[in-house]
Amino acid sequence: MFTRSVIRSTIAAAALALTAATATSANAAADTGTKEPKIIELRGNKGLKMIEGADGKALLETNTTVTAAAANVCGSGYTISAGAARYGNNASLYLWWNGKYSGSNKLYDKYICGVLFNDTGYTRNMGIKLWSNYTADPVKEDFGYYKTYAGPVYQKRGGCGKAYSYMLDGSGVVVDNYFTMSGCN
């Protein structure tokens, strides 16, 4: 039979263990924001790289000319892919990072550029939105009728944000997708 003192000491020990585990988890989460992301070279794309674990590596390495053009749209320095996605034969989303930070958090505070390429060859009503991971930051967007691409749009704290891609053709909506950055909680 357990006495009250045994039960109290057991509860105290469990609480202490839980506090230590929570502190360890909090420190691990805090460290995530201070570590530099690992960057890998893209095969066939001289000078272009990718954040390791980001989605879209196959798309980026399939057509190196389009990948380089997508990076160039964002401007000088945007040579590290933060992700890419292809939406059927209609559009391709490219997210680029310039290797710089807008703050001290290495996970969230990345300058991100987004471009949605029109893969149809016809002018389409289309657009792209970028959200940062901070709710106070405004959404950046570009919507209109484009034959080549929508964007570029920029988020200064877009490292763990979301991108929205949209496109209409004569039959209706053909692209209506959200893309969430990889490696984020």
PEUR-V637667 format. One record per residue. N is the residue number from 1. PSI is psi in whole degrees, -180 to 180 (* if undefined). OMEGA is omega in degrees with one decimal (999 if undefined). Layout:
N&PSI&OMEGA  N&PSI&OMEGA
//
This chain:
1&136&-179.3  2&138&173.7  3&165&180.0  4&-37&-178.7  5&-36&177.2  6&-42&179.6  7&-45&179.1  8&-44&-179.2  9&-34&177.3  10&-44&179.0  11&-42&179.1  12&-42&178.8  13&-41&178.7  14&-42&178.9  15&-41&178.3  16&-43&178.6  17&-41&178.9  18&-42&178.1  19&-43&179.6  20&-42&179.6  21&-41&179.0  22&-43&178.6  23&-41&178.0  24&-44&178.4  25&-42&179.6  26&-41&177.4  27&-40&178.2  28&-42&178.9  29&-40&178.7  30&-40&178.8  31&-33&-179.7  32&-37&-178.1  33&-8&-177.6  34&-12&-178.4  35&140&174.7  36&136&177.0  37&149&177.1  38&132&-177.9  39&135&178.7  40&151&176.7  41&143&173.8  42&131&179.7  43&128&176.5  44&-1&-177.9  45&81&-178.5  46&125&177.4  47&-12&179.5  48&141&-176.5  49&-178&-178.6  50&145&172.0  51&125&-178.4  52&132&179.1  53&-8&178.5  54&150&-179.8  55&149&171.1  56&13&-176.9  57&-43&-179.4  58&-43&178.5  59&-43&-178.5  60&-35&-177.2  61&-10&-178.2  62&-50&-178.2  63&91&-173.9  64&-29&179.0  65&-46&179.3  66&-40&179.0  67&-45&178.7  68&-40&178.3  69&-41&179.3  70&-41&178.1  71&-40&-178.7  72&-32&179.6  73&-35&-178.6  74&-23&178.3  75&179&-176.2  76&133&175.5  77&-18&179.4  78&82&-174.9  79&4&-179.2  80&117&-179.1  81&133&173.9  82&2&177.9  83&158&178.5  84&153&178.7  85&145&176.8  86&134&-178.8  87&86&-177.9  88&-139&176.0  89&13&-172.8  90&-49&-172.2  91&159&175.7  92&132&178.5  93&134&176.1  94&131&176.6  95&128&-174.8  96&149&178.1  97&144&-178.7  98&8&178.4  99&5&-178.8  100&160&-178.9  101&146&176.5  102&-7&-179.8  103&-163&-174.9  104&-11&-177.8  105&111&-175.1  106&-13&178.3  107&-47&-173.3  108&-36&-167.3  109&45&178.4  110&139&171.9  111&113&-177.5  112&140&175.5  113&137&178.3  114&141&177.8  115&134&174.8  116&111&-179.7  117&137&175.2  118&113&-177.3  119&5&-174.9  120&-25&-175.2  121&-2&179.4  122&151&176.4  123&132&-177.8  124&151&169.4  125&116&-173.1  126&168&178.0  127&170&179.3  128&142&173.0  129&145&173.7  130&129&173.6  131&145&170.3  132&178&177.6  133&-1&-179.6  134&121&-174.8  135&-23&-179.7  136&-20&-179.4  137&137&178.3  138&151&174.1  139&137&175.9  140&138&-176.1  141&161&174.2  142&112&178.4  143&145&178.9  144&-164&176.8  145&117&-175.3  146&143&174.6  147&-28&-175.9  148&-57&-178.9  149&157&170.5  150&139&-177.3  151&-169&2.3  152&149&171.6  153&150&-173.0  154&142&171.1  155&129&-179.1  156&-17&175.5  157&55&-172.9  158&9&-174.4  159&-35&177.9  160&29&179.8  161&-168&178.5  162&153&173.4  163&142&176.8  164&132&179.5  165&139&-175.5  166&140&176.0  167&140&174.6  168&147&166.6  169&-170&-177.5  170&-23&-178.8  171&-9&179.7  172&-155&-177.7  173&125&178.7  174&-19&174.6  175&127&179.1  176&76&-170.0  177&144&170.6  178&138&178.8  179&122&178.8  180&134&-179.3  181&142&178.6  182&158&173.8  183&16&-179.4  184&155&-179.0  185&*&999
//
